Amino acid sequence: MRQYCTVAFTDTLMAWDNDLQFHVQSGDHHSTFYFRLPDAWAILSDDDLHGKIFAVAQQMYVDLNAGFRAAEPDDISYMLLKGTQVQRLDAAAAQAKPWLTAPNPAVWEQTPCVVVDDDGAYTKAPRDEF
């Protein structure tokens, strides 16, 4: 059986402050993603699962920032993932498919759905294929 979870992200834009000469946080932003996990992750303890999901989320932000830098190479601001909260979905909650009606996590995100492979690699999936 596939394992799904809700992952609440807290992030912030780290904007460069010319007066201070370092990046400053611009305020917390909260969003929700839905992760489909590999079967092997279903048996992990909550702490181990959170650690693996946080690593996936961090890679998502590395990739996100690389895309932003490619589009705006002179902008040294970046998005910082501050934390994640993970909640496993039971069978009934997963069957309800809450991702079908969930808002997109941010204007640059096309979907809140993330499929995770055994090795921690991820793919963002369309809602109806999740």
N, C-alpha and C positions, 0 to 999 in steps of 0.2 A: 504494500500500500504506500502511495506517495505521502510524504510528510510536507506539510505546508506550515509557514509561520508568518506572523505579522512582525515587521521590523520598523520600529519608530526611530527615525534619525533626528539628531539635533546637529545642525551645522551653522556656520557663520561665514560671511565674506570677510576675508582678511585684507583690508584695504591699506594701501601704503599711505602713511602720513608724512608729507614732506617736511613738516616742522620737527616732528619727533625723530624722523629718519628710521622708522621701523613700521611693521604692519600692526594694525589695530583691528580688533573685532568690531563688526558693524551691527551686532545684535543677533540673537539666536533665531533660527528658522527651524520649524518642525515639519516633518513630512513622514509619510507612511509608505512603505514598500511591502510587497508580498513575495516571499521567497519559497520556491519549491526546492526541497533539499534532496541530496542523494540518499538512498536507502541506508547507507552505512552511518549517516549522521543521526538517524532516528534514535539510536541507542546511546548517544552521548549524554553526559550529565548536562544540566542547564549551564553550568559555568563553562564547560568545554565547548558546548554548542555556541554560546555567546562569543567566546573567543574566536571560533572559526567564522562566524557570521560577521564579526567586527573586522576581521582580516579581509573578507570579501568586500565589505562596505568601504574599507580604506582603499582597496584597489579600484573600486568604482570612482572614488574621488580623484585618484591619480589619473585615471583615464579622462574624467570630466575636465580636470584642470589642463591636461594636455590639449584637449579640444578647444578650450577657451584660449590657451596660448597660441594655438595655430590660427585662430580667428582674429585675435588681437595681440600680436607679438609684443607691442609696446606697453601693454597693461600688465603690471607686476602683481596685481591683486590675485588672490586665489581663494578657493572654497576650502574650508577646514571642517572635517568631520569631527565633532566634539564627542559624540557618544551614540550608542544604539541601545534600544530596549527590545528584547525578543520575547514574543509570546507564541508558543506552539498552538496551532489550530487543531482542535479535535475533529473527528470525522464529520460531525454534523456541521460545524462551522466551515470546514473546507467544502462540503457539499453545497453550502449556500453560495459559494463563489463570491465573496465580498469584493474581490478585485474588479468584478465587472462594472460596479457602480462607484468605485473609489475615484476620487479626483487624482489627476496627475500630481506627483510630488512637487514638481516645479515647472515653470514655463518651458524649460529646455528638455524636460523629460516627456517622452511619448507614451510611456506606460509605467505603472507601478509594479510590474511583474518581472521577477528575476529568477532565472533557472540556474541553479548551482550544480556544477559537476563534482565528481568524487575528489578531484584535485584542487577544488576551490575556485576554478575558473567559473566565470559567470556569463550569461547571455540574457539580455533584456528581451522579453517575449511579448507579443501582442496579447491583449487580455483574452481574446476568444480562443487562443491557442495554448493558454496557460493551463 
